[in-house]
Every structure is written in C-alpha cells, then in structure tokens.
Amino acid sequence: MYREKIKVFDCTIRDGGLINDHHFTDNFVREVYKALSASGIDYMEMGYRSSRELCLPKDFGAWKYCDDEKIREITDGIESNLKLSIMVDAHRVKEQQFAPVDESPFDMIRVATYVKDMDKAIEMVDRAHDLGYETTVNIMAISKEIEPDLVEALDQLARSPAEVVYVVDSFGALYCEQIEYLVKLYRKHLPESKEIGIHCHNNMQLAFSNTVEGIIHNANFLDASLYGIGRGPGNCPLELLMGFLKNPKFKLTPILKVIQEQMLPMQKEIEWGYLVPYMITGMLNEHPRAGIAVRKTADKDNYAKFYEDIRDVTGSD
C-alpha cells in the first residue's frame, strides 16, 4: 500500500506521556528520536506545549512543556530529516509563546480541540500559521459529536489555514463503517488543498484496522506509536503500520531495535495495551478514565463487576 502523499506521524512521546505524566528520561526520548530518524518516518511529536500556570511543573516531566532548549538537547548531534511537532490543547491553555519557525526546533504545531472550542482552535492555528509553522487540527472525542455540530466546525476549518484536519477516535469506540463515513464527511466539507488525518485508539483492537480504513478512503496523515504505547489501551502500533504501507523509504530494523531495547523494559513498569476494562469503555463509547482508575485497584481484573458498575453509571443497556 504505497501512496506518495501519505505521511506517518509518531506519537510515542506525546500520547505515551499520558501514562506517566510525561516523565520519560532524556535518554529514552533521544533513543526514540534516533530510531525514528533512521527509519524514515516523517514526523515525531515531542509532547505538549502546556501552560505552566495550569499544569504545575512539579507534577509533570519535561515533555508536558517541550521548551525549545530542551528539545535541542535531545536532537543536537543527530543527523535527521525527521520533522518535529508539539501539541497544544485549545481548551485549556493560556497565552502561548512560540518563536518563529526559523528560530524553533519544531516544524508543526498540532491543535487538539473539541468541536465546542473550535473558535479557540482556529485562533491558535492562525497564530501558528503566521509564524510559519505547519498546522493541524485534531478534533477529539468525535464519537460523541452530533453531525450538524461537526459539519459546522468543518465548514469553519475549511476557511482556516489549517493544513490537516484529523478524525480522532479518542475513546476507541468506532468501527470501520464509521471511519469511512467520517473521512468522507470531512472530504465533502474541506477543500482539496487540505489533508485528512486519522488517529485511532485500541480499546477494541481496531486501531490498526481503522487506520487502514482511513487510508483506503484517502486519509493521508497517519498517527501511530511504538509498540502501540498511549493512554489506556494505546494507539495504532507504528511497526504494524510501516509493514502495511510498503514504502521503500521505511526501514523497520531501527524500529524493532528500539522496541526490544526500550519499550519492552518500559512495559514492565507502566501498563498499556488491550485490556478488558478498556474494551468495555470503548464498547460503551466512554472515556477510558474509569478503566485507567480501576487498573490501579485490587479489583483491576474483576471485569464483570467493572462492566456492571460502568453500565449503572452511564445508563447503558
């Protein structure tokens, strides 16, 4: 499956950081950067640019803030064509300071937003665009949105400078037919000059297949992470996606090496991947926070009780 317009986007540090409050070591981030650089992957997301007033530094690691100087400490001395990005949440940031792109280690700013905060997201995109950055808008929790509101947001984005607009299955609740419908809906309401992206979570073990479904319908920006690391059940595994795409520029060996040397030891310390509580939250189209919480208790494997409890709370049949 080779298409020249496809760009692959690694979210290991950003989405993976939601597991451990972004307390990755410098060595880990540097090894991931080296592996991705050697593999031919297009973009690496280094983390968030968050407001220190809203996210206290004592509670989070460096990748919650992604200061330019910190990123240069990681990348200096490594030959690479890998582009770098940061994510900014439109709904919970104060004024952000960004250097012009030619003074920054970053190439892209990705704005994560809910439909209700689209005005804030577009304002941030405008600022980033004026500074020379590539931009995306990632519409989160799309499985919870009603179509008229989503269409209104897409029509707003059609007039914005955002270059890529993402379908984000935040709760891992969508099936391939819904992915097809949403990608086609995006295409209908966005000009041909804008690309469509896909970001899937693996609650029901569909992140990879749903990403493939997006590709089939011409989503060209594809999010994935090493060994599927990410909040709760995680994301589409990068190694699976690379194998599917058959792009001759991709080199799988550096990816497999960093998985065996970095990801496998890490998985003994922090948990991610498919587990029944995350399947249940995905099936019920709920945020995985309840599954994450129960995994920290003595009842972590009492799946039947968790299912009954969450059904009572959500009112699901």
Secondary structure by P-SEA (a helix, b strand, c coil): cccccbbbbbcccccccccccccccaaaaaaaaaaaaaacccbbbccccccccccccccccccccccaaaaaaaccccccccccccccccccccbbbbcccccccccbbbbbbcccaaaaaaaaaaaaaaabbbbbbbbcccccccaaaaaaaaaaaaaccccbbbbccccccccaaaaaaaaaaaaacccccbbbbbbbbcccccaaaaaaaaaaacccbbbbcccccccccccccaaaaaaaaccccccaaaaaaaaaccaaaaaacccccccaaaaaaaaacccaaaaaaaaacccccaaaaaaaaaaaaaccc
